[in-house]
């Protein structure tokens, strides 16, 4: 089974005033049960109501990042051959950094 460590930080912290910002940067680290990073895992973020979706592979250190993600609730699904898929729901609604 793939163990997920997900977090996000608002892109508002990068360039724009908080009042004008409505997108976030979603980042995370994918590890196995022993804590070792899983490179090349497919990470999908999607919201079926808005149609927003994105997909990428984790880097060699198991990390991933999605930028300019609109505030909403998303399904995060991680898959890698040899591991059970993992899926979670996460809400991007706040301008306070959050780590899951």
Secondary structure, 3 states (H helix, E strand, C coil): CCEEEEEEECHHHCCCCHHHCCEEEEEEEEECCCCCECCCCEEEEECCCCCCEEEEECCCCCEEEEEEEECEEEEEEEECCCCCCEEEEEEECCCCCEEC
